[in-house]
Amino acid sequence: MKKVSLSLFLFCFIGILISCKSETKKVVETKPIVFHKEGSLTIYKGEKDSILTQLDIEIAESDYETETGLMYRKGIVQNQGMLFIFPDVAVHSFYMKNTQFPLDIIYIDENLRIASFQENAKPFDEKGLSSIVPVKYVLEVNAGLAEKWILEVGDRVEYSKQ
């Protein structure tokens, strides 16, 4: 009886070892996502015509573009940004899932006035970053630019599509 049990145990053990083959993971090659200029955006100081900055922008309008945003990118240069255009005016929330570099998130109302902003959003952070007030547009730029431009609620934005 002991020989049968031992033989059965060894047979099962060897069967398990044979069935547990290691698989090599496949490496999927992806092309880096590159910036494609789709328009221009200018930020003005309050009611004045003094220009704070001018940017080349990508525009996110479709559901896919809005959901993906700047995810999976290594970064953008100082004079670039992504403008999100929503079909509705509402409180919108963003997060940094799969975003590899810090951002300033600028919330813009339907009158193209800066309504609020979130400075230095941390890469890969999944915490929601709310506009606090209803907005129609959101501009994402490299972290630190809102401070550099001395951005304030009420500053004015103009943009044009190419």
PADOFI-176043 format. One record per atom (N, C-alpha, C): residue number from 1; atom name; x, y, z. Coordinates in nm, 2 decimals. Each point is the difference from the previous one (the first is absolute). Layout:
PADOFI-176043
@seq NUM; atom CA; east X; north Y; up Z
...
END
This chain:
PADOFI-176043
@seq 1; atom N; east 0.08; north -0.12; up 0.00
@seq 1; atom CA; east -0.08; north 0.12; up 0.00
@seq 1; atom C; east 0.09; north 0.13; up 0.00
@seq 2; atom N; east 0.11; north -0.01; up 0.08
@seq 2; atom CA; east 0.08; north 0.12; up 0.00
@seq 2; atom C; east 0.07; north 0.02; up -0.13
@seq 3; atom N; east 0.04; north -0.11; up -0.07
@seq 3; atom CA; east 0.06; north 0.02; up -0.13
@seq 3; atom C; east -0.10; north 0.06; up -0.10
@seq 4; atom N; east -0.12; north -0.04; up 0.00
@seq 4; atom CA; east -0.10; north 0.06; up -0.09
@seq 4; atom C; east -0.02; north 0.14; up 0.03
@seq 5; atom N; east -0.01; north 0.04; up 0.13
@seq 5; atom CA; east -0.02; north 0.14; up 0.04
@seq 5; atom C; east 0.12; north 0.09; up -0.04
@seq 6; atom N; east 0.12; north -0.06; up 0.02
@seq 6; atom CA; east 0.12; north 0.08; up -0.04
@seq 6; atom C; east 0.01; north 0.01; up -0.15
@seq 7; atom N; east -0.03; north -0.11; up -0.07
@seq 7; atom CA; east 0.00; north 0.01; up -0.15
@seq 7; atom C; east -0.10; north 0.10; up -0.05
@seq 8; atom N; east -0.12; north 0.00; up 0.06
@seq 8; atom CA; east -0.11; north 0.09; up -0.04
@seq 8; atom C; east 0.05; north 0.15; up 0.03
@seq 9; atom N; east 0.06; north 0.02; up 0.11
@seq 9; atom CA; east 0.04; north 0.13; up 0.04
@seq 9; atom C; east 0.11; north 0.05; up -0.10
@seq 10; atom N; east 0.10; north -0.09; up -0.03
@seq 10; atom CA; east 0.11; north 0.04; up -0.09
@seq 10; atom C; east -0.06; north 0.03; up -0.14
@seq 11; atom N; east -0.09; north -0.08; up -0.05
@seq 11; atom CA; east -0.07; north 0.01; up -0.13
@seq 11; atom C; east -0.07; north 0.14; up -0.01
@seq 12; atom N; east -0.07; north 0.03; up 0.11
@seq 12; atom CA; east -0.07; north 0.13; up 0.00
@seq 12; atom C; east 0.10; north 0.12; up 0.01
@seq 13; atom N; east 0.10; north -0.02; up 0.08
@seq 13; atom CA; east 0.10; north 0.11; up 0.01
@seq 13; atom C; east 0.07; north 0.03; up -0.13
@seq 14; atom N; east 0.04; north -0.11; up -0.07
@seq 14; atom CA; east 0.07; north 0.02; up -0.13
@seq 14; atom C; east -0.10; north 0.06; up -0.10
@seq 15; atom N; east -0.12; north -0.04; up 0.00
@seq 15; atom CA; east -0.10; north 0.05; up -0.09
@seq 15; atom C; east -0.02; north 0.15; up 0.03
@seq 16; atom N; east 0.00; north 0.04; up 0.12
@seq 16; atom CA; east -0.02; north 0.14; up 0.03
@seq 16; atom C; east 0.13; north 0.08; up -0.05
@seq 17; atom N; east 0.12; north -0.05; up 0.02
@seq 17; atom CA; east 0.12; north 0.07; up -0.04
@seq 17; atom C; east 0.00; north 0.01; up -0.15
@seq 18; atom N; east -0.04; north -0.10; up -0.07
@seq 18; atom CA; east 0.00; north 0.00; up -0.15
@seq 18; atom C; east -0.11; north 0.10; up -0.05
@seq 19; atom N; east -0.11; north 0.01; up 0.06
@seq 19; atom CA; east -0.11; north 0.09; up -0.04
@seq 19; atom C; east 0.03; north 0.15; up 0.03
@seq 20; atom N; east 0.09; north 0.02; up 0.09
@seq 20; atom CA; east 0.03; north 0.14; up 0.04
@seq 20; atom C; east 0.12; north 0.06; up -0.08
@seq 21; atom N; east -0.02; north 0.00; up -0.13
@seq 21; atom CA; east 0.11; north 0.06; up -0.08
@seq 21; atom C; east 0.00; north 0.15; up 0.01
@seq 22; atom N; east 0.11; north 0.06; up -0.01
@seq 22; atom CA; east 0.00; north 0.14; up 0.01
@seq 22; atom C; east -0.02; north 0.06; up -0.14
@seq 23; atom N; east -0.08; north 0.11; up 0.00
@seq 23; atom CA; east -0.02; north 0.07; up -0.13
@seq 23; atom C; east 0.07; north 0.13; up 0.00
@seq 24; atom N; east 0.06; north 0.03; up -0.11
@seq 24; atom CA; east 0.07; north 0.13; up -0.01
@seq 24; atom C; east -0.10; north 0.10; up -0.04
@seq 25; atom N; east 0.01; north 0.12; up 0.06
@seq 25; atom CA; east -0.09; north 0.11; up -0.02
@seq 25; atom C; east 0.04; north 0.06; up -0.14
@seq 26; atom N; east -0.11; north 0.03; up -0.07
@seq 26; atom CA; east 0.02; north 0.07; up -0.13
@seq 26; atom C; east 0.02; north 0.15; up 0.02
@seq 27; atom N; east 0.10; north 0.05; up -0.06
@seq 27; atom CA; east 0.02; north 0.15; up 0.01
@seq 27; atom C; east -0.08; north 0.06; up -0.12
@seq 28; atom N; east -0.08; north 0.09; up 0.03
@seq 28; atom CA; east -0.08; north 0.07; up -0.10
@seq 28; atom C; east 0.07; north 0.13; up -0.03
@seq 29; atom N; east 0.04; north 0.02; up -0.12
@seq 29; atom CA; east 0.07; north 0.13; up -0.04
@seq 29; atom C; east -0.11; north 0.10; up -0.03
@seq 30; atom N; east 0.01; north 0.12; up 0.06
@seq 30; atom CA; east -0.10; north 0.10; up -0.03
@seq 30; atom C; east 0.08; north 0.13; up -0.04
@seq 31; atom N; east -0.06; north 0.07; up -0.09
@seq 31; atom CA; east 0.06; north 0.13; up -0.04
@seq 31; atom C; east -0.03; north 0.10; up 0.11
@seq 32; atom N; east 0.10; north 0.09; up 0.02
@seq 32; atom CA; east -0.03; north 0.11; up 0.10
@seq 32; atom C; east -0.11; north 0.09; up -0.06
@seq 33; atom N; east -0.08; north 0.05; up 0.09
@seq 33; atom CA; east -0.11; north 0.10; up -0.04
@seq 33; atom C; east 0.07; north 0.13; up -0.02
@seq 34; atom N; east -0.01; north 0.06; up -0.11
@seq 34; atom CA; east 0.06; north 0.13; up -0.03
@seq 34; atom C; east -0.10; north 0.11; up -0.01
@seq 35; atom N; east 0.04; north 0.12; up 0.03
@seq 35; atom CA; east -0.09; north 0.12; up 0.00
@seq 35; atom C; east -0.03; north 0.03; up -0.14
@seq 36; atom N; east -0.13; north 0.03; up -0.03
@seq 36; atom CA; east -0.05; north 0.05; up -0.13
@seq 36; atom C; east -0.07; north 0.13; up 0.02
@seq 37; atom N; east 0.06; north 0.11; up -0.05
@seq 37; atom CA; east -0.07; north 0.13; up 0.02
@seq 37; atom C; east -0.13; north 0.00; up -0.08
@seq 38; atom N; east -0.11; north 0.04; up 0.08
@seq 38; atom CA; east -0.13; north 0.01; up -0.06
@seq 38; atom C; east -0.06; north 0.14; up 0.02
@seq 39; atom N; east 0.08; north 0.09; up 0.06
@seq 39; atom CA; east -0.05; north 0.13; up 0.02
@seq 39; atom C; east 0.10; north 0.08; up 0.08
@seq 40; atom N; east -0.04; north 0.13; up 0.04
@seq 40; atom CA; east 0.08; north 0.09; up 0.08
@seq 40; atom C; east -0.09; north 0.05; up 0.11
@seq 41; atom N; east 0.06; north 0.03; up 0.11
@seq 41; atom CA; east -0.07; north 0.06; up 0.12
@seq 41; atom C; east 0.08; north 0.11; up 0.06
@seq 42; atom N; east -0.07; north 0.11; up 0.04
@seq 42; atom CA; east 0.07; north 0.11; up 0.06
@seq 42; atom C; east -0.07; north 0.03; up 0.13
@seq 43; atom N; east 0.08; north 0.02; up 0.11
@seq 43; atom CA; east -0.06; north 0.04; up 0.13
@seq 43; atom C; east 0.03; north 0.14; up 0.02
@seq 44; atom N; east -0.10; north 0.08; up 0.04
@seq 44; atom CA; east 0.01; north 0.15; up 0.02
@seq 44; atom C; east -0.02; north 0.02; up 0.15
@seq 45; atom N; east 0.07; north 0.10; up 0.05
@seq 45; atom CA; east -0.02; north 0.04; up 0.14
@seq 45; atom C; east -0.13; north 0.08; up 0.02
@seq 46; atom N; east -0.09; north -0.06; up 0.08
@seq 46; atom CA; east -0.13; north 0.07; up 0.04
@seq 46; atom C; east -0.07; north 0.06; up -0.12
@seq 47; atom N; east -0.03; north 0.13; up 0.02
@seq 47; atom CA; east -0.07; north 0.08; up -0.10
@seq 47; atom C; east 0.09; north 0.06; up -0.10
@seq 48; atom N; east 0.13; north 0.00; up 0.04
@seq 48; atom CA; east 0.10; north 0.07; up -0.09
@seq 48; atom C; east 0.03; north -0.08; up -0.12
@seq 49; atom N; east 0.07; north 0.06; up -0.09
@seq 49; atom CA; east 0.04; north -0.07; up -0.12
@seq 49; atom C; east 0.15; north -0.05; up 0.01
@seq 50; atom N; east 0.05; north 0.00; up 0.12
@seq 50; atom CA; east 0.14; north -0.05; up 0.01
@seq 50; atom C; east 0.00; north -0.15; up 0.00
@seq 51; atom N; east 0.09; north -0.05; up -0.09
@seq 51; atom CA; east 0.00; north -0.14; up -0.02
@seq 51; atom C; east 0.09; north -0.07; up 0.11
@seq 52; atom N; east -0.05; north -0.10; up 0.06
@seq 52; atom CA; east 0.08; north -0.08; up 0.10
@seq 52; atom C; east 0.08; north -0.11; up -0.07
@seq 53; atom N; east -0.07; north -0.06; up -0.10
@seq 53; atom CA; east 0.07; north -0.10; up -0.08
@seq 53; atom C; east -0.08; north -0.04; up -0.12
@seq 54; atom N; east 0.07; north -0.06; up -0.10
@seq 54; atom CA; east -0.06; north -0.06; up -0.12
@seq 54; atom C; east 0.05; north -0.14; up -0.01
@seq 55; atom N; east -0.10; north -0.09; up -0.03
@seq 55; atom CA; east 0.03; north -0.14; up -0.01
@seq 55; atom C; east -0.04; north -0.07; up -0.13
@seq 56; atom N; east 0.07; north -0.10; up -0.04
@seq 56; atom CA; east -0.05; north -0.09; up -0.10
@seq 56; atom C; east -0.08; north -0.10; up 0.07
@seq 57; atom N; east -0.12; north -0.04; up -0.05
@seq 57; atom CA; east -0.08; north -0.09; up 0.07
@seq 57; atom C; east -0.05; north -0.12; up -0.08
@seq 58; atom N; east -0.02; north -0.11; up 0.07
@seq 58; atom CA; east -0.07; north -0.12; up -0.06
@seq 58; atom C; east -0.14; north 0.02; up 0.06
@seq 59; atom N; east -0.10; north -0.04; up -0.07
@seq 59; atom CA; east -0.14; north 0.02; up 0.05
@seq 59; atom C; east -0.06; north -0.14; up 0.02
@seq 60; atom N; east -0.06; north -0.02; up 0.12
@seq 60; atom CA; east -0.07; north -0.12; up 0.03
@seq 60; atom C; east -0.15; north 0.03; up 0.00
@seq 61; atom N; east -0.07; north -0.06; up -0.10
@seq 61; atom CA; east -0.14; north 0.02; up -0.01
@seq 61; atom C; east -0.08; north -0.13; up 0.01
@seq 62; atom N; east 0.06; north -0.11; up -0.06
@seq 62; atom CA; east -0.08; north -0.13; up 0.00
@seq 62; atom C; east 0.01; north -0.06; up 0.14
@seq 63; atom N; east -0.08; north -0.10; up 0.02
@seq 63; atom CA; east 0.00; north -0.07; up 0.13
@seq 63; atom C; east 0.14; north -0.06; up 0.02
@seq 64; atom N; east 0.05; north -0.07; up -0.10
@seq 64; atom CA; east 0.13; north -0.07; up 0.01
@seq 64; atom C; east 0.11; north 0.11; up 0.03
@seq 65; atom N; east 0.01; north 0.11; up -0.07
@seq 65; atom CA; east 0.10; north 0.10; up 0.02
@seq 65; atom C; east -0.01; north 0.06; up 0.15
@seq 66; atom N; east -0.13; north 0.02; up 0.04
@seq 66; atom CA; east -0.02; north 0.05; up 0.13
@seq 66; atom C; east 0.04; north -0.10; up 0.11
@seq 67; atom N; east -0.03; north -0.12; up -0.02
@seq 67; atom CA; east 0.04; north -0.10; up 0.10
@seq 67; atom C; east 0.15; north -0.03; up 0.01
@seq 68; atom N; east 0.06; north 0.01; up -0.12
@seq 68; atom CA; east 0.15; north -0.03; up 0.00
@seq 68; atom C; east 0.08; north 0.12; up 0.03
@seq 69; atom N; east -0.03; north 0.12; up -0.05
@seq 69; atom CA; east 0.07; north 0.12; up 0.03
@seq 69; atom C; east 0.15; north -0.01; up -0.03
@seq 70; atom N; east 0.08; north 0.03; up 0.10
@seq 70; atom CA; east 0.15; north -0.01; up -0.01
@seq 70; atom C; east 0.06; north -0.12; up 0.06
@seq 71; atom N; east -0.09; north -0.10; up 0.02
@seq 71; atom CA; east 0.05; north -0.13; up 0.05
@seq 71; atom C; east 0.10; north -0.06; up -0.10
@seq 72; atom N; east 0.09; north -0.09; up 0.06
@seq 72; atom CA; east 0.09; north -0.08; up -0.08
@seq 72; atom C; east 0.11; north 0.08; up -0.07
@seq 73; atom N; east 0.02; north 0.13; up 0.03
@seq 73; atom CA; east 0.10; north 0.08; up -0.06
@seq 73; atom C; east 0.11; north 0.03; up 0.09
@seq 74; atom N; east 0.12; north 0.02; up -0.05
@seq 74; atom CA; east 0.11; north 0.03; up 0.08
@seq 74; atom C; east 0.00; north 0.15; up 0.05
@seq 75; atom N; east -0.07; north 0.09; up -0.08
@seq 75; atom CA; east 0.00; north 0.14; up 0.04
@seq 75; atom C; east -0.04; north 0.08; up -0.12
@seq 76; atom N; east -0.01; north 0.13; up 0.02
@seq 76; atom CA; east -0.03; north 0.10; up -0.11
@seq 76; atom C; east 0.10; north 0.11; up 0.03
@seq 77; atom N; east 0.02; north 0.09; up -0.10
@seq 77; atom CA; east 0.10; north 0.11; up 0.02
@seq 77; atom C; east -0.08; north 0.12; up 0.06
@seq 78; atom N; east 0.07; north 0.10; up 0.04
@seq 78; atom CA; east -0.05; north 0.11; up 0.08
@seq 78; atom C; east -0.11; north 0.08; up -0.08
@seq 79; atom N; east 0.00; north 0.01; up -0.13
@seq 79; atom CA; east -0.10; north 0.08; up -0.07
@seq 79; atom C; east -0.11; north -0.09; up -0.06
@seq 80; atom N; east -0.02; north -0.12; up 0.06
@seq 80; atom CA; east -0.10; north -0.09; up -0.04
@seq 80; atom C; east -0.10; north -0.03; up 0.11
@seq 81; atom N; east -0.13; north -0.03; up -0.04
@seq 81; atom CA; east -0.10; north -0.04; up 0.09
@seq 81; atom C; east -0.11; north -0.08; up -0.07
@seq 82; atom N; east -0.09; north -0.05; up 0.08
@seq 82; atom CA; east -0.11; north -0.07; up -0.05
@seq 82; atom C; east -0.13; north 0.07; up 0.05
@seq 83; atom N; east -0.08; north 0.04; up -0.09
@seq 83; atom CA; east -0.13; north 0.06; up 0.03
@seq 83; atom C; east -0.11; north -0.10; up -0.02
@seq 84; atom N; east -0.08; north -0.02; up 0.11
@seq 84; atom CA; east -0.11; north -0.09; up 0.00
@seq 84; atom C; east -0.13; north 0.09; up -0.02
@seq 85; atom N; east -0.08; north -0.04; up -0.10
@seq 85; atom CA; east -0.12; north 0.08; up -0.02
@seq 85; atom C; east -0.12; north -0.10; up 0.03
@seq 86; atom N; east -0.08; north 0.04; up 0.10
@seq 86; atom CA; east -0.11; north -0.09; up 0.03
@seq 86; atom C; east -0.13; north 0.05; up -0.06
@seq 87; atom N; east -0.09; north -0.09; up -0.03
@seq 87; atom CA; east -0.13; north 0.04; up -0.06
@seq 87; atom C; east -0.09; north 0.07; up 0.10
@seq 88; atom N; east 0.03; north -0.01; up 0.13
@seq 88; atom CA; east -0.09; north 0.06; up 0.10
@seq 88; atom C; east 0.08; north 0.08; up 0.10
@seq 89; atom N; east -0.07; north 0.09; up 0.07
@seq 89; atom CA; east 0.07; north 0.08; up 0.11
@seq 89; atom C; east -0.04; north -0.08; up 0.13
@seq 90; atom N; east 0.10; north -0.05; up 0.07
@seq 90; atom CA; east -0.02; north -0.08; up 0.12
@seq 90; atom C; east 0.13; north 0.00; up 0.08
@seq 91; atom N; east -0.01; north -0.05; up 0.12
@seq 91; atom CA; east 0.11; north -0.02; up 0.08
@seq 91; atom C; east 0.07; north -0.12; up -0.06
@seq 92; atom N; east 0.13; north 0.01; up -0.04
@seq 92; atom CA; east 0.07; north -0.10; up -0.06
@seq 92; atom C; east 0.12; north -0.04; up 0.09
@seq 93; atom N; east 0.03; north -0.13; up 0.00
@seq 93; atom CA; east 0.11; north -0.05; up 0.09
@seq 93; atom C; east 0.10; north -0.08; up -0.09
@seq 94; atom N; east 0.13; north 0.02; up 0.03
@seq 94; atom CA; east 0.10; north -0.06; up -0.07
@seq 94; atom C; east 0.09; north -0.08; up 0.10
@seq 95; atom N; east 0.07; north -0.10; up -0.05
@seq 95; atom CA; east 0.10; north -0.07; up 0.09
@seq 95; atom C; east 0.12; north -0.03; up -0.09
@seq 96; atom N; east 0.11; north -0.04; up 0.06
@seq 96; atom CA; east 0.13; north -0.02; up -0.06
@seq 96; atom C; east 0.03; north -0.14; up -0.03
@seq 97; atom N; east -0.09; north -0.09; up 0.00
@seq 97; atom CA; east 0.02; north -0.14; up -0.03
@seq 97; atom C; east 0.08; north -0.01; up -0.13
@seq 98; atom N; east 0.11; north -0.08; up -0.01
@seq 98; atom CA; east 0.08; north -0.02; up -0.12
@seq 98; atom C; east 0.06; north 0.13; up -0.06
@seq 99; atom N; east 0.00; north 0.11; up 0.08
@seq 99; atom CA; east 0.07; north 0.12; up -0.05
@seq 99; atom C; east 0.13; north 0.00; up 0.07
@seq 100; atom N; east 0.11; north 0.01; up -0.08
@seq 100; atom CA; east 0.13; north -0.02; up 0.05
@seq 100; atom C; east 0.08; north 0.12; up 0.04
@seq 101; atom N; east -0.06; north 0.12; up -0.01
@seq 101; atom CA; east 0.06; north 0.12; up 0.04
@seq 101; atom C; east -0.10; north 0.10; up 0.07
@seq 102; atom N; east 0.05; north 0.08; up 0.09
@seq 102; atom CA; east -0.09; north 0.09; up 0.07
@seq 102; atom C; east -0.06; north 0.11; up -0.09
@seq 103; atom N; east -0.13; north 0.04; up 0.04
@seq 103; atom CA; east -0.07; north 0.09; up -0.08
@seq 103; atom C; east -0.06; north 0.11; up 0.08
@seq 104; atom N; east -0.03; north 0.12; up -0.06
@seq 104; atom CA; east -0.09; north 0.10; up 0.06
@seq 104; atom C; east -0.12; north -0.02; up -0.08
@seq 105; atom N; east -0.12; north -0.01; up 0.06
@seq 105; atom CA; east -0.13; north -0.02; up -0.06
@seq 105; atom C; east -0.08; north 0.13; up 0.02
@seq 106; atom N; east -0.03; north 0.06; up -0.11
@seq 106; atom CA; east -0.07; north 0.14; up 0.00
@seq 106; atom C; east -0.14; north -0.02; up -0.05
@seq 107; atom N; east -0.10; north 0.03; up 0.09
@seq 107; atom CA; east -0.14; north -0.01; up -0.03
@seq 107; atom C; east -0.05; north 0.13; up -0.05
@seq 108; atom N; east -0.07; north 0.00; up -0.12
@seq 108; atom CA; east -0.04; north 0.12; up -0.07
@seq 108; atom C; east -0.15; north 0.00; up -0.02
@seq 109; atom N; east -0.07; north 0.11; up 0.04
@seq 109; atom CA; east -0.15; north 0.00; up -0.02
@seq 109; atom C; east -0.04; north 0.02; up -0.14
@seq 110; atom N; east -0.13; north 0.00; up -0.02
@seq 110; atom CA; east -0.06; north 0.02; up -0.14
@seq 110; atom C; east 0.03; north 0.14; up -0.06
@seq 111; atom N; east 0.04; north 0.09; up 0.08
@seq 111; atom CA; east 0.03; north 0.14; up -0.05
@seq 111; atom C; east 0.15; north 0.01; up -0.02
@seq 112; atom N; east 0.07; north -0.11; up 0.00
@seq 112; atom CA; east 0.15; north 0.00; up -0.02
@seq 112; atom C; east 0.08; north 0.07; up 0.11
@seq 113; atom N; east -0.05; north -0.01; up 0.12
@seq 113; atom CA; east 0.06; north 0.06; up 0.12
@seq 113; atom C; east 0.05; north -0.11; up 0.09
@seq 114; atom N; east 0.12; north 0.01; up 0.05
@seq 114; atom CA; east 0.06; north -0.10; up 0.09
@seq 114; atom C; east -0.09; north 0.00; up 0.13
@seq 115; atom N; east -0.06; north -0.12; up 0.03
@seq 115; atom CA; east -0.09; north -0.01; up 0.11
@seq 115; atom C; east 0.07; north -0.06; up 0.12
@seq 116; atom N; east 0.10; north -0.08; up -0.02
@seq 116; atom CA; east 0.08; north -0.06; up 0.11
@seq 116; atom C; east 0.12; north -0.08; up -0.07
@seq 117; atom N; east 0.09; north -0.04; up 0.09
@seq 117; atom CA; east 0.11; north -0.08; up -0.06
@seq 117; atom C; east 0.06; north -0.08; up 0.11
@seq 118; atom N; east 0.06; north -0.11; up -0.04
@seq 118; atom CA; east 0.07; north -0.10; up 0.09
@seq 118; atom C; east 0.15; north 0.00; up -0.04
@seq 119; atom N; east 0.08; north 0.05; up 0.09
@seq 119; atom CA; east 0.14; north 0.00; up -0.03
@seq 119; atom C; east 0.07; north -0.13; up 0.04
@seq 120; atom N; east 0.10; north -0.04; up -0.08
@seq 120; atom CA; east 0.09; north -0.11; up 0.03
@seq 120; atom C; east -0.07; north -0.13; up 0.03
@seq 121; atom N; east -0.09; north -0.04; up -0.09
@seq 121; atom CA; east -0.07; north -0.13; up 0.02
@seq 121; atom C; east 0.11; north -0.11; up -0.02
@seq 122; atom N; east 0.00; north -0.10; up 0.09
@seq 122; atom CA; east 0.10; north -0.10; up 0.01
@seq 122; atom C; east -0.02; north -0.11; up -0.10
@seq 123; atom N; east 0.11; north -0.04; up -0.07
@seq 123; atom CA; east -0.01; north -0.11; up -0.09
@seq 123; atom C; east -0.06; north -0.13; up 0.07
@seq 124; atom N; east -0.08; north -0.07; up -0.08
@seq 124; atom CA; east -0.06; north -0.13; up 0.04
@seq 124; atom C; east -0.10; north 0.01; up 0.12
@seq 125; atom N; east -0.03; north 0.12; up 0.05
@seq 125; atom CA; east -0.09; north 0.01; up 0.11
@seq 125; atom C; east -0.14; north -0.01; up -0.05
@seq 126; atom N; east -0.08; north -0.09; up 0.06
@seq 126; atom CA; east -0.14; north -0.03; up -0.05
@seq 126; atom C; east -0.10; north 0.08; up 0.08
@seq 127; atom N; east 0.04; north 0.09; up 0.09
@seq 127; atom CA; east -0.09; north 0.09; up 0.07
@seq 127; atom C; east -0.06; north 0.10; up -0.09
@seq 128; atom N; east -0.14; north 0.02; up 0.01
@seq 128; atom CA; east -0.07; north 0.09; up -0.09
@seq 128; atom C; east 0.04; north 0.14; up 0.03
@seq 129; atom N; east 0.02; north 0.08; up -0.10
@seq 129; atom CA; east 0.03; north 0.14; up 0.01
@seq 129; atom C; east -0.11; north 0.08; up -0.07
@seq 130; atom N; east -0.09; north 0.05; up 0.08
@seq 130; atom CA; east -0.12; north 0.06; up -0.05
@seq 130; atom C; east 0.02; north 0.15; up -0.03
@seq 131; atom N; east -0.09; north 0.04; up -0.10
@seq 131; atom CA; east 0.00; north 0.15; up -0.04
@seq 131; atom C; east -0.06; north 0.08; up 0.11
@seq 132; atom N; east -0.07; north -0.05; up 0.09
@seq 132; atom CA; east -0.07; north 0.06; up 0.11
@seq 132; atom C; east -0.13; north 0.08; up -0.05
@seq 133; atom N; east 0.01; north 0.07; up -0.11
@seq 133; atom CA; east -0.11; north 0.07; up -0.06
@seq 133; atom C; east -0.02; north -0.06; up -0.14
@seq 134; atom N; east -0.12; north 0.03; up -0.05
@seq 134; atom CA; east -0.03; north -0.05; up -0.14
@seq 134; atom C; east 0.09; north 0.07; up -0.10
@seq 135; atom N; east 0.06; north -0.08; up -0.09
@seq 135; atom CA; east 0.09; north 0.04; up -0.11
@seq 135; atom C; east -0.04; north -0.07; up -0.13
@seq 136; atom N; east 0.05; north 0.06; up -0.11
@seq 136; atom CA; east -0.02; north -0.06; up -0.13
@seq 136; atom C; east 0.13; north -0.05; up -0.06
@seq 137; atom N; east 0.12; north 0.06; up 0.05
@seq 137; atom CA; east 0.13; north -0.03; up -0.06
@seq 137; atom C; east 0.09; north -0.03; up 0.11
@seq 138; atom N; east 0.11; north -0.08; up -0.03
@seq 138; atom CA; east 0.11; north -0.03; up 0.09
@seq 138; atom C; east 0.12; north 0.00; up -0.08
@seq 139; atom N; east 0.11; north 0.07; up 0.05
@seq 139; atom CA; east 0.13; north 0.01; up -0.06
@seq 139; atom C; east 0.10; north -0.07; up 0.09
@seq 140; atom N; east 0.07; north -0.10; up -0.06
@seq 140; atom CA; east 0.11; north -0.06; up 0.07
@seq 140; atom C; east 0.13; north 0.05; up -0.05
@seq 141; atom N; east 0.09; north 0.04; up 0.09
@seq 141; atom CA; east 0.14; north 0.04; up -0.04
@seq 141; atom C; east 0.10; north -0.05; up 0.10
@seq 142; atom N; east 0.12; north 0.01; up -0.03
@seq 142; atom CA; east 0.11; north -0.05; up 0.09
@seq 142; atom C; east -0.02; north 0.07; up 0.14
@seq 143; atom N; east 0.03; north -0.07; up 0.10
@seq 143; atom CA; east -0.01; north 0.05; up 0.14
@seq 143; atom C; east 0.10; north 0.11; up 0.02
@seq 144; atom N; east -0.04; north 0.10; up 0.07
@seq 144; atom CA; east 0.08; north 0.12; up 0.03
@seq 144; atom C; east -0.03; north 0.12; up -0.09
@seq 145; atom N; east -0.07; north -0.02; up -0.11
@seq 145; atom CA; east -0.03; north 0.11; up -0.09
@seq 145; atom C; east -0.10; north 0.09; up 0.06
@seq 146; atom N; east -0.10; north -0.04; up 0.07
@seq 146; atom CA; east -0.10; north 0.08; up 0.06
@seq 146; atom C; east 0.06; north 0.10; up 0.09
@seq 147; atom N; east 0.10; north -0.04; up 0.08
@seq 147; atom CA; east 0.07; north 0.08; up 0.09
@seq 147; atom C; east 0.09; north 0.10; up -0.08
@seq 148; atom N; east 0.07; north -0.05; up -0.10
@seq 148; atom CA; east 0.09; north 0.08; up -0.08
@seq 148; atom C; east -0.08; north 0.11; up -0.07
@seq 149; atom N; east -0.12; north -0.02; up -0.05
@seq 149; atom CA; east -0.08; north 0.10; up -0.07
@seq 149; atom C; east -0.08; north 0.09; up 0.10
@seq 150; atom N; east 0.01; north -0.04; up 0.13
@seq 150; atom CA; east -0.08; north 0.07; up 0.11
@seq 150; atom C; east -0.14; north 0.00; up -0.04
@seq 151; atom N; east -0.05; north -0.12; up -0.03
@seq 151; atom CA; east -0.14; north -0.02; up -0.05
@seq 151; atom C; east -0.10; north 0.03; up 0.12
@seq 152; atom N; east -0.11; north 0.06; up -0.04
@seq 152; atom CA; east -0.10; north 0.03; up 0.10
@seq 152; atom C; east -0.14; north -0.03; up -0.05
@seq 153; atom N; east -0.09; north -0.04; up 0.09
@seq 153; atom CA; east -0.14; north -0.01; up -0.04
@seq 153; atom C; east -0.05; north 0.13; up -0.07
@seq 154; atom N; east -0.06; north -0.01; up -0.11
@seq 154; atom CA; east -0.05; north 0.12; up -0.07
@seq 154; atom C; east 0.09; north 0.03; up -0.12
@seq 155; atom N; east 0.12; north -0.05; up -0.01
@seq 155; atom CA; east 0.08; north 0.02; up -0.12
@seq 155; atom C; east -0.07; north -0.06; up -0.12
@seq 156; atom N; east 0.02; north 0.06; up -0.11
@seq 156; atom CA; east -0.08; north -0.03; up -0.12
@seq 156; atom C; east 0.08; north -0.09; up -0.10
@seq 157; atom N; east -0.07; north -0.09; up -0.07
@seq 157; atom CA; east 0.06; north -0.09; up -0.10
@seq 157; atom C; east -0.07; north 0.02; up -0.14
@seq 158; atom N; east 0.08; north -0.01; up -0.10
@seq 158; atom CA; east -0.05; north 0.00; up -0.14
@seq 158; atom C; east 0.07; north -0.12; up -0.07
@seq 159; atom N; east -0.07; north -0.07; up -0.08
@seq 159; atom CA; east 0.06; north -0.11; up -0.08
@seq 159; atom C; east -0.05; north -0.01; up -0.14
@seq 160; atom N; east 0.07; north -0.05; up -0.09
@seq 160; atom CA; east -0.04; north -0.03; up -0.13
@seq 160; atom C; east 0.05; north -0.13; up -0.05
@seq 161; atom N; east -0.09; north -0.07; up -0.08
@seq 161; atom CA; east 0.04; north -0.13; up -0.06
@seq 161; atom C; east 0.07; north 0.03; up -0.13
@seq 162; atom N; east 0.09; north -0.09; up -0.04
@seq 162; atom CA; east 0.07; north 0.01; up -0.12
@seq 162; atom C; east -0.09; north -0.04; up -0.12
END
